[in-house]
Amino acid sequence: MFFYVQITALDASFLVKFTIMFPIAPRYTSTIAFLLTFTFQISCGQSSINQQGDSKLDQKVEKFLADHRNDWRDMNVPPKDGQTLHDIIVSKKYTSALEIGTSTGHSTVWLAWAMSKTGGKVITVEIDERRYKEALKNLEEAGLSDYVDARLADAHELVKELSGPFDFVFIDADKNWYMQYFKDVDPQLSVNGCITAHNVTNRFEGTKEFLDYIQSLPNYITEIDRKSRSGISISYKKQD
Ligand SMILES: C[S@@+](CC[C@H](N)C(=O)[O-])C[C@H]1O[C@@H](n2cnc3c(N)ncnc32)[C@H](O)[C@@H]1O
């Protein structure tokens, strides 16, 4: 007699599910059960994705991301960078995020998906009306509207007016304003919170000054995600 073992898993990008079924002889079942348990524990330790939250919503978001994988043409982050932001939020259990530069909402979907798992919300700001409206449609289709407060506004003004506190910030708008965004948002960022910024290794005007400045601050620890083609700075606030 043979037992069948079925393994269902997500691929490395967490977008494609695959299932393997194979027969095993009874004398190997306890060994295989041990190995599967062990492997499952290792993979749980590597990524916090899909461990919490509502699995129906997760499926809807995964489908949305898979369906639209090649549709992002408005300066949107690539999926890998969205995943990085998502994983920081979930692993640190952040619940109050600010995004500067929504565009059509690709990064917002990743941030809001993370928020759906931590029980938080993201405020996102976009100045361009067409992109803002497109982002609202995308968030609706992904099932994530409840986790987002999307604002059509000039972030130069709005960011100064927001009261926070935030525990996660993603800066991805006009590069020559990155330093000023940081200075405006820093007082609203809680200790142990995180400020991230996109395109910091792309040599846009203003990003080098921003990076030099943030790396010089004694109360922040900054790392650069170099797996990202554009470079994401990730800065944790250690004290006020
Ligand atoms: C690189 S795109 C953002 C991409 C988005 N984070 C994503 O991954 O889907 C930058 C966006 O910032 C917006 N932007 C530029 N200056 C802005 C400002 N002062 N206030 C608000 N949004 C601004 C642009 O209109 C543009 O849509």
The ligand as an ORCA input file, in Angstrom:
! r2SCAN-3c Opt
* xyz 0 1
  C       8.114     57.099     -8.809
  S       6.439     57.533     -8.862
  C       5.742     56.632     -7.522
  C       5.605     55.158     -7.809
  C       4.805     54.431     -6.766
  N       5.409     54.535     -5.458
  C       4.682     52.968     -7.137
  O       5.621     52.224     -6.915
  O       3.653     52.571     -7.669
  C       6.481     59.162     -8.231
  C       5.119     59.811     -8.093
  O       5.255     60.949     -7.229
  C       4.363     61.936     -7.670
  N       4.787     63.246     -7.154
  C       5.825     64.011     -7.580
  N       5.877     65.154     -6.883
  C       4.863     65.098     -5.981
  C       4.396     65.984     -4.973
  N       4.977     67.170     -4.749
  N       3.325     65.612     -4.238
  C       2.718     64.409     -4.441
  N       3.118     63.537     -5.387
  C       4.174     63.870     -6.147
  C       4.415     61.829     -9.182
  O       3.265     62.400     -9.771
  C       4.545     60.315     -9.395
  O       3.299     59.726     -9.649
*
